[in-house]
Amino acid sequence: MDKLIVEGPSKLNGSVHISSAKNATLPILVATLLCPYPVKFVDIPELMDVSTILKILQSMGLKITKNGNELIADASNLENQHADYSLVKTMRASVLVLGPLLARYGVASVSLPGGCAIGARPVDIHLMGMEKLGAEIHIENGYIKAKCEKLKGATITLPFPSVGATENLMMAAVLAEGNTIIENAAMEPEIDDLADFLIAQGVKIEGAGTSRMIIHGMDIKALKPNPKSYRVIGDRIEAATFIIAAIMSGGDVRVEGFIPKHLTYVLETLTKMGAKLEIGTDFVHIKNSPRLKGAALETAPYPGFPTDVQAQMMALMSIVNGDSIVTETIFENRFMHVPEMGRMGAKVTLKGNSALIEGVETLSGAPVMCTDLRASAALILCALVAQGESEIQRVYHLDRGYEKIDEKLTKLGAKIRRVKG
């Protein structure tokens, strides 16, 4: 397995361009299953999760053609409606194929993703919504078996504004008979981007970006190929990671290629902590911020503080002046980075779903192990400002969601190298 060797401390300077958003790219690529014609994209990020979703789609017969920074996805002739466990097991987002397969073919067989246990898990919301649309669903031998004669529009109230369930139901509703209303829909920017993609194919959608969305069902023959190549929005989570890295290092960095209003809550929190930020329409310029002060925050669905930035914020809080508290309300096991940060000198105490962070003057380099995607980013941030060398193991987690992060950090002045495993 690859590992990263980071020599700290580093002061970052320069500019960095943010890649297309992983969490928007995945559902949009899946949405091509609805289109009986080729769809063109530009600047699809080179990420493990993107590679995985493309393999799943190709296993169904989707044809992929690449030409420079352009990717063409052609679902004109799909061969099967089965998503195998061997491909699905590593990524929860793979369950998104359920909606478009059901809508287009009336049948789908999808492995339960990532060893997911049916019960108090988000995949339940996907299945409830599909049943509301008229699907008959059974769980057999670890697979979701779904079928219908024709999906029919319905009013679906989500018990929680699940991003994945909202996306899955949006795609299913496109080819349903009649209109579908999704109440308590997720409002994340990635939902907006999926809606924009579907609208570009001729779909009529009202209320994207609000908690009440209406999708007007249509016949597949009414979908229209768009001659323009679609560009996915910039990755707000990657942008937040680089903004926090610049602040922690005391550097002068321009983070560009994303929409700052997608990070309003994060940027407001950082400003209250004392960060010096120039915020434009498509960039944030960090200007040699002083040592920040502590803060209290609680993760929440958009437009609240994103859970995907929680670990990175805790890395920053570990070196601020004073104490901080972070409460995690989205995922029950999102503090796995805490013991590894502790190896580098961070002082964090866990109490239930809250973390109490006592800011320290400096961190120390140490060997650490990545446990998940965002925890990996937090460990890199700590290593960038730590005294001495850090060895970060199991960085395959990092490669799932950050495109060439080590190369981007190196261009900003970080002393970081990848050792092939």
C-alpha positions in Angstrom: 0.0 0.0 0.0 1.2 3.5 -0.8 2.1 5.9 2.1 2.9 9.5 2.3 6.0 11.0 4.0 5.5 14.5 5.2 8.2 16.8 6.6 6.9 19.6 8.7 6.3 22.4 9.3 5.5 23.9 5.9 4.2 27.3 5.0 1.9 27.0 1.9 2.0 29.7 -0.7 0.6 30.1 -4.2 -2.7 29.0 -5.9 -4.5 25.7 -6.3 -7.3 24.8 -8.6 -10.0 22.6 -7.1 -11.1 19.4 -9.0 -14.7 18.5 -9.9 -16.7 17.3 -7.0 -16.6 13.6 -6.3 -20.0 13.7 -4.5 -21.6 15.3 -7.6 -19.7 13.3 -10.2 -20.8 9.9 -8.9 -24.6 10.4 -9.1 -24.3 12.3 -12.4 -22.4 9.5 -14.0 -25.0 7.1 -12.7 -27.8 9.3 -14.2 -26.4 8.5 -17.7 -28.2 5.1 -17.3 -31.4 7.0 -18.0 -30.1 8.4 -21.3 -30.4 6.2 -24.5 -27.6 8.2 -26.2 -24.0 9.3 -25.6 -23.4 12.0 -23.0 -20.2 14.2 -22.9 -18.3 15.4 -19.9 -15.2 17.5 -19.3 -12.8 17.3 -16.3 -14.1 14.2 -14.6 -11.7 13.8 -11.7 -9.3 10.9 -11.6 -10.4 9.2 -8.3 -10.7 5.7 -7.0 -14.4 6.2 -6.3 -15.0 7.5 -9.9 -13.1 4.6 -11.3 -15.2 2.2 -9.2 -18.6 3.7 -10.3 -17.4 3.6 -14.0 -16.5 -0.1 -13.6 -20.0 -0.8 -12.2 -21.7 1.0 -15.1 -19.4 -0.7 -17.6 -20.4 -4.1 -16.2 -23.9 -3.2 -17.2 -22.9 -2.4 -20.7 -22.2 1.4 -20.5 -19.5 2.3 -23.1 -16.8 4.7 -22.0 -14.7 6.7 -24.4 -11.9 9.1 -23.2 -10.3 11.8 -25.3 -8.0 14.1 -23.4 -10.1 15.8 -20.6 -13.3 14.7 -22.3 -15.3 11.5 -21.3 -18.2 10.1 -23.3 -20.6 7.8 -21.5 -23.0 5.8 -23.8 -25.9 3.8 -22.2 -27.7 3.3 -25.5 -27.5 -0.5 -25.2 -27.2 -1.8 -21.7 -26.7 -5.6 -21.4 -27.9 -6.2 -17.8 -29.4 -4.6 -14.7 -27.2 -6.3 -12.1 -24.7 -4.6 -9.9 -22.4 -7.3 -8.4 -21.1 -7.4 -4.9 -17.5 -7.7 -6.1 -17.7 -4.1 -7.4 -20.3 -2.6 -5.0 -18.7 -3.7 -1.7 -16.3 -0.8 -1.5 -18.7 2.2 -2.0 -22.1 3.0 -0.6 -22.8 5.4 -3.6 -23.2 2.4 -5.8 -26.8 1.9 -4.6 -27.6 4.9 -6.7 -27.9 2.6 -9.8 -31.2 1.2 -8.3 -33.4 4.2 -9.3 -32.4 4.7 -12.9 -32.4 0.9 -13.6 -35.9 0.5 -12.2 -37.2 3.6 -14.1 -35.8 2.5 -17.5 -36.1 -1.3 -17.3 -38.5 -2.1 -14.5 -36.0 -4.4 -12.9 -32.8 -4.1 -10.9 -30.5 -6.4 -8.8 -28.1 -4.4 -6.7 -25.8 -5.8 -4.0 -26.2 -4.2 -0.6 -23.3 -1.7 -0.6 -20.3 -1.8 1.6 -21.5 -4.5 3.9 -24.5 -2.3 4.8 -26.9 -3.8 7.4 -30.6 -3.2 6.7 -32.2 -1.5 9.7 -31.4 1.9 11.0 -29.3 2.7 7.9 -29.7 5.3 5.1 -30.3 2.6 2.5 -33.7 2.0 4.1 -34.8 5.4 2.9 -33.9 4.6 -0.7 -36.0 1.4 -0.6 -39.0 3.1 1.1 -39.0 5.7 -1.6 -38.9 3.2 -4.4 -41.8 1.3 -2.9 -43.8 4.6 -2.8 -43.2 4.8 -6.5 -44.6 1.4 -7.0 -41.6 -0.9 -6.9 -41.7 -4.4 -5.4 -38.6 -4.9 -3.3 -37.1 -8.0 -1.7 -33.7 -8.6 0.0 -32.3 -11.9 -1.1 -28.8 -13.3 -0.4 -27.3 -9.8 0.1 -28.9 -8.3 -2.9 -31.7 -5.7 -3.4 -34.1 -7.3 -5.9 -36.5 -4.7 -7.3 -39.1 -4.8 -10.0 -42.1 -2.9 -11.3 -44.4 -2.7 -14.3 -44.0 1.1 -14.5 -43.0 3.5 -11.7 -45.7 6.0 -10.9 -45.2 9.4 -9.5 -46.0 9.9 -5.8 -45.4 12.2 -2.9 -42.5 11.0 -0.8 -41.6 12.5 2.6 -38.1 11.5 3.7 -37.7 10.9 7.4 -34.2 12.4 7.1 -32.8 14.6 4.3 -30.6 11.9 2.9 -28.5 13.1 0.0 -28.2 9.6 -1.6 -31.9 8.8 -1.2 -32.9 12.2 -2.7 -30.6 11.6 -5.7 -31.8 8.0 -6.2 -35.5 9.1 -6.1 -34.8 12.0 -8.4 -33.4 9.7 -11.0 -36.2 7.1 -10.6 -38.8 9.8 -10.9 -37.5 11.0 -14.3 -39.1 8.2 -16.2 -42.0 7.6 -13.8 -45.6 8.1 -14.9 -46.8 11.5 -13.6 -45.1 13.8 -11.1 -43.1 13.0 -8.0 -42.9 15.3 -5.0 -40.0 14.8 -2.6 -40.6 16.4 0.8 -37.7 17.0 3.2 -35.3 16.6 0.3 -31.6 17.1 0.8 -30.5 20.6 -0.3 -26.8 20.0 -0.8 -25.1 21.7 -3.9 -24.5 18.2 -5.3 -28.3 17.8 -5.5 -28.5 21.0 -7.5 -25.8 19.8 -9.8 -27.6 16.5 -10.5 -30.8 18.5 -11.2 -28.9 20.8 -13.6 -27.6 17.7 -15.4 -31.1 16.2 -15.7 -32.5 19.5 -16.8 -29.9 19.7 -19.5 -31.3 16.4 -20.9 -34.8 17.9 -21.1 -36.2 16.9 -17.7 -38.5 19.4 -15.9 -37.6 19.8 -12.2 -38.9 22.4 -9.8 -37.5 23.3 -6.3 -33.9 21.9 -6.6 -31.9 23.3 -3.7 -35.0 23.5 -1.5 -36.6 20.9 0.8 -39.5 20.4 -1.6 -38.7 19.1 -5.1 -41.0 18.3 -8.0 -39.8 16.0 -10.8 -42.1 15.8 -13.8 -42.0 12.3 -15.2 -41.5 11.8 -18.9 -41.2 9.2 -21.6 -37.6 8.1 -22.3 -38.1 9.2 -26.0 -38.5 12.8 -24.8 -35.0 13.0 -23.3 -32.8 15.1 -25.6 -29.1 14.8 -26.1 -27.2 17.9 -25.1 -24.5 18.9 -27.6 -22.4 20.6 -24.9 -20.0 18.7 -22.6 -21.2 18.8 -19.0 -18.8 20.1 -16.3 -19.4 19.1 -12.7 -19.2 21.7 -10.0 -16.0 22.2 -8.0 -15.5 20.1 -4.9 -16.4 22.2 -1.9 -14.9 19.6 0.5 -11.6 19.6 -1.3 -11.7 23.4 -1.3 -12.4 23.5 2.5 -9.5 21.1 3.0 -7.0 23.4 1.2 -8.4 26.6 2.9 -7.9 25.0 6.3 -4.4 23.8 5.2 -3.5 27.3 4.2 -4.8 28.8 7.5 -3.0 26.2 9.6 0.3 26.8 7.8 0.0 30.6 8.1 0.4 30.8 4.3 -0.9 33.0 1.5 -3.0 30.8 -0.8 -5.6 31.4 -3.4 -8.1 28.4 -3.6 -10.0 28.6 -6.9 -12.3 26.7 -9.2 -15.3 26.3 -6.8 -18.3 28.2 -5.6 -17.6 29.7 -2.1 -21.3 30.1 -1.3 -21.4 26.3 -1.1 -19.1 26.7 2.0 -20.9 29.7 3.6 -21.2 28.0 7.1 -17.5 26.9 7.0 -16.2 30.3 5.9 -18.3 32.1 8.5 -17.0 29.8 11.2 -13.4 30.3 10.1 -13.9 34.1 10.0 -15.3 34.1 13.5 -12.2 32.2 14.6 -10.0 34.9 13.2 -9.1 33.8 9.7 -8.3 36.5 7.1 -10.2 35.5 4.0 -11.0 37.3 0.7 -14.0 35.7 -0.7 -14.8 36.0 -4.5 -17.4 34.4 -6.7 -15.2 31.4 -7.6 -12.2 31.7 -5.2 -11.1 32.2 -1.6 -7.8 33.9 -0.9 -6.2 33.1 2.5 -3.9 35.8 3.7 -1.4 34.8 6.4 -4.0 34.2 9.1 -2.8 34.6 12.6 -3.2 31.8 15.2 -7.0 31.4 15.5 -9.2 31.1 18.6 -11.3 28.1 19.6 -14.9 27.6 18.6 -18.0 25.4 19.0 -19.7 23.7 16.1 -22.2 21.0 15.3 -22.4 19.2 12.0 -25.8 19.3 10.2 -27.3 18.7 6.8 -26.7 21.5 4.2 -26.7 24.5 4.7 -25.3 23.6 8.1 -21.7 22.6 8.9 -20.8 19.6 6.6 -19.8 16.4 8.3 -17.2 15.9 5.6 -15.2 18.9 6.9 -15.5 18.0 10.6 -12.2 16.1 10.7 -10.2 18.8 8.9 -11.7 21.4 11.2 -10.6 19.4 14.2 -7.1 19.3 12.8 -7.2 23.1 12.8 -8.7 23.3 16.3 -5.9 21.2 17.7 -3.5 24.1 17.2 -5.7 27.2 17.9 -5.5 29.4 21.0 -8.0 28.0 23.4 -10.6 25.2 23.6 -13.1 24.0 21.0 -16.0 21.6 20.9 -17.3 19.6 17.9 -20.6 17.7 18.0 -21.2 15.1 15.3 -24.9 14.6 14.4 -24.7 12.8 11.1 -22.5 9.7 11.5 -22.1 7.7 14.7 -18.5 6.7 14.0 -16.9 9.8 12.6 -14.1 10.4 15.2 -11.8 7.6 14.2 -9.1 10.1 13.4 -8.9 11.2 17.1 -6.5 8.5 18.3 -4.2 9.1 15.3 -4.2 12.8 15.9 -3.3 12.1 19.5 -0.2 10.3 18.4 0.9 13.7 16.9 0.2 15.5 20.2 -3.3 16.7 19.7 -5.3 16.9 22.9 -8.8 15.6 22.2 -11.3 14.1 24.7 -14.4 12.2 23.4 -17.7 12.4 25.2 -20.5 10.7 23.4 -20.9 12.3 20.0 -18.8 15.4 21.0 -15.1 16.0 20.9 -13.5 18.5 23.3 -10.3 19.9 21.8 -7.6 21.7 23.8 -5.4 23.8 21.5 -1.7 23.2 21.7 1.3 25.2 20.5 2.8 22.6 18.2 2.2 19.1 17.0 4.9 16.4 16.5 5.6 14.2 13.5 4.6 10.6 14.0 3.6 7.4 12.1 -0.1 7.4 11.7 -2.8 5.3 9.9 -5.7 6.5 7.8 -9.1 5.1 8.8 -11.4 6.8 6.3 -11.4 9.5 3.6 -11.8 12.7 5.6 -9.8 11.4 8.5 -6.9 11.0 6.0 -7.2 14.6 5.1 -7.1 15.7 8.7 -3.9 13.7 9.3 -2.2 15.3 6.3 -3.2 18.8 7.7 -1.7 17.9 11.1 1.5 16.5 9.4 2.0 19.7 7.4 2.3 21.8 10.5 3.9 19.2 12.8 7.6 19.4 13.9 9.5 16.6 12.1 8.5 13.7 9.8 5.2 12.0 9.7 4.5 8.7 7.9 0.9 8.4 6.8 -0.1 4.9 6.0 -3.1 3.4 4.1 -3.6 6.5 1.9 -5.8 4.6 -0.5 -8.6 6.1 1.6 -7.3 9.5 0.5 -7.2 8.6 -3.2 -10.9 7.8 -3.1 -11.8 11.5 -2.9 -8.8 13.8 -3.4 -7.3 14.1 -6.9 -3.5 14.2 -6.7 -3.6 16.0 -3.3 0.1 15.3 -2.7 1.1 16.9 -6.0 -1.1 19.9 -5.3 0.4 20.4 -1.9 3.9 20.0 -3.2 3.3 22.8 -5.7 2.2 25.0 -2.7 5.5 24.3 -1.0 4.7 21.3 1.2 7.5 18.7 1.7 5.5 15.6 0.9 6.3 12.5 -1.1 4.5 9.3 -2.0 6.2 6.0 -1.4 4.7 3.2 -3.5 3.7 0.1 -1.6 
